[in-house]
Amino acid sequence: MRPAALLVAAATLVLTSACQQPALAAEEVVEAPAAVRTSKEGAGLKTAIFAGGCFWGVEAVFSHTKGVRSAVSGYHGGTERQADYKLVSSGVTDHAEAVKVTYDPRVIRYDQLLRIFFSVVADPTQLNRQGPDRGAHYRSALIPLSAEQSAVARTYLAQLKKAGLWDRPIVTRIERAQAFYPAEAYHQDFAAKNPRHSYIQRWDAPKVAALKRLYPGVYRSEFQRD
């Protein structure tokens, strides 16, 4: 094989290593219940981190949610030196692909973001994977950034476990907040920039459509870009 062909093959391997696996079965949409404990976070913008598989879809859903001011794709945990897409997607680091969401609690509360997350973003029964993507860096996790968020998250997870909406046990964890490293620029607003990308059309556009169908009151048609 010629050197040029080798480079093309290597690039193709990297591009298909994460967030771009071939389609398998469709992801399930579940209308999660409203939280019995609502968030009381006071005035001012708040921030929380959500890990739910490939960050493209997590970012897309929250970027179409009213009250969300920004949704930044990145890597939670691990080290700054290893916060690199190729390294993280190879599975050799301790990072999780995650999205830092900044929101106005007067418009959308943290407990409502949790409901959206479990309804249309992530399957809480999948361990170290989401949809077609596999590896600990695709784990589903809630990363609260305040005592109130932590209490609400614990209560909501307990509520979901009692609700019995899924056939398998819930494995989504609450993780201690660590460093968050924004992902490379080309990952930011990826769904808005690449609406015809095969992965976006197959896996992430249906999540946004489900948000609109299940929660039309908080759905925003325009993509909130950073």
Phi, psi and omega in degrees: 000137180292154178306319181297319179294324178297320179296319179297317180296318179296318179296320178297320179298318180295316183294333181264006184279341183203146176060007182217030179289158179295154183293140174246231178278155179293145177283146183275138174258129181234130177277095181291152182286157172297146183291138176286335175249114179271153183284143175232087188254357179077189183277164178093157180292145179236162181226141175216161180240137179233131173246123184209051182089206181305129186290345178302313183287322178299313179298319183298314181297310182290334177287346175257015181255127179300141179093344177277123181270329176202151176222113186249123176284142180187198185236124181257134180086193179065202182244159179295322182297326182263005180283069184226136187304316182295319180291312182298315183288347175281345178087010184267356181251176179261009183285161166239137170296128187211170179228127176269118185252123174254128189217162178259109184293349174286340181253315180222124182272163179299319180296330176288325175295322176299316180299317177297316181303312184281341179279313190231348185267304189230147172270112186286358180263356182266121182268122177054043176188163170208125180056235183275355187260131185235146179134154182298335179288351176256017181296155174264130183205148172257132179238088179291150180242014176207163178297322179295314177300318181299316180295318180294318180297315179298316180296319182290320177300317178297321178297317180294322180296326178283334184290333178065038181283338183244151181283338182247161182296149175281127182243000176301134183251159167260119184253147176294136181296129175234194180294145175241127182245116178304140179286172180303153186303325184289347176276339183287134181056034188299317182295324179289324181281335186228059184296339182263002177299136186300322179293317179298314182295322184280320190248325190258323176301321176297329177293318178294320178297322178293322175302313180298320183288316185279323186229064183299335181291336180247001179283138176240126186292324180276149179277123178282103181275151178282000000 
